[in-house]
Amino acid sequence: EFDDAAKKEFISGAKIAYETIITDFSDSDNKLTTSKPLLSKKIYDQFNLALIDRGKRGLNAEITFIGVNSAVIKEHKKINHNLQVTVEFISEVITCVKNKSGEIVSGSPDKIKKIYDTWIFSRDTRSNNPNWSLIETLT
C-alpha cells in the first residue's frame, strides 16, 4: 500500500533521482551515465537524442544544482501491476550552455533559475527491484 510512510520514502528517493537526472543531462559530456538506470527506455532515448543533437551543434552545458525547493505527489495510481506516481518539482539551478569557443549561448553562469517540472515515475509492484523509473516528463 502507498501509505504516508511509503510516500515519504518515495519523495526522498524521487528528490535524489531528480537531481541525478537533471545533473547528468546537463553536464558537459553530453552523455547519460549515472541516470541511465533511473530512466525508462522511452525517456532515455528522448534525452539521449537531445544530447546527441547538442553535441553535434558543438554545445555543452554547465550546471550547478542548488536544490529541490519542493517535491509534491500530485497523483498516484495503479495500472495493472505498475504503481505510477506523478510528482511536481520546484528546484533551483545555475545553468548555462556554451559553444566550442566557451561563449555562453543561453543561460547565465551566475544567475539562479527556478525550474518547474512534473515527472511521472513508475515501478512494477511484483518486482524485487525497489527502484522507480522515470517514464514521462510533462514540462
N, C-alpha and C positions, 0 to 999 in steps of 0.2 A: 504493500500500500504506500502511496505517496503522501505520507503524513507530514506534520510540521518538522519533525527531526530529519526526515528524508529530504524535505525541501531545503532546509538549512544547509545540509551536507551538499546537496546538489548545487546550490548557489555558490558556496565557497569553491567547489570544483569548477563551476562554469566561469567564475572570475579568472581563475588561473588559465583555463583553456582559452578564454577570450584574449587575455594578454599575450599568451604564447602565439596564438594565430595571428593577431594584429602585428606583433613584433616580427614574426617570421615572414609575413607577407611584405612588410615594409622595410626589411633590412637590405643592405646593399648588394647581396649576392644574387638577387632575383631568383632564388630557389626556395622551395618549401621543404624544409628538412625536419625541424623539431615538431612542426604541427601536423605532418602528414598522417600520423595515426589518429588524429582527432577529427579528420575530415572524411565525409562520405566521398565516394568516387566522383560523384557529380560535382561537388564543391571543389574537390582537389583539382579536377580537370579545368573548371572555370577559373580558379585562382591561378593555376599554372599557365593557362593561355594568356592571362593578363600579364604575368611576369615575363613570359617569353616575348610578348609584344613590347613590354617596357625595355627589355634587354636589346631587342632588335633596333629600337629607337635610340639606343645608347644612353638610356636614362637609368639612374638608380636612386633609391630612396634612403633617407636617413630618418630615424625615428627615435624619440625619447618618450617612453611610456611613463606618464606621470602617475596614473592610477585610475581605478574604476570608482566613479562617484556613487553610482548606484547600479544594482542589478536586481530587477524585479520580475518575478514569474507572472506573465500575463495570462497564460493558459497552459493547462496540461491535459492530455487526453491519451487514451489507449486505443491504438488501431491494430487489430489482430493481436500480435504478441509484442508490439512496439509501443513503448511509452514515449510520447513526444511532448517536449516542454518548450514553450515559447518564452524567451527572455528579452526584456528591454534593458539595454545597457546604456549608461551615460558615462563617458570616460573623458580623460584629458590627455592630450599628447602634444608633443612638439614634433612637427614633421615637415620635411621639405624634399622635393625631388630635384636632382641636379643632373646636368648633361655631362658629357665626357670631359669637358673643359672645367668642370666643377662650378659652373654657373647655375644659380638657382632658377628653375623654370616654373616651379609652383611651391606654395607653402612658404614658411619662414623658419629659419634655424633658431629663433629666439622668441617666438610667439606661441603661447599655449592656446590650443584649439580644443573646443568641446566637440565630441563625436557622439552622435545618437545612432545606435544600432539595434535592430530587432533580429534576433537569431533563433532558429529552431534546432534543438538538439534531440537526438533520438537514441534509444537503447532497447535492444532486444531483451525482454524480461526473462526469456528462457536461457539466456547466455550466462556463463560463469564470469564473463568479462565485465567488470564493473564500469568500464569506460563508456562515455557517451560520444556520439559523432555529431558534428555539425552537418545538418542536411539541407539547410536553407538559410539564406540571408535576405531579409525583407527590406533592407535600406541600403 
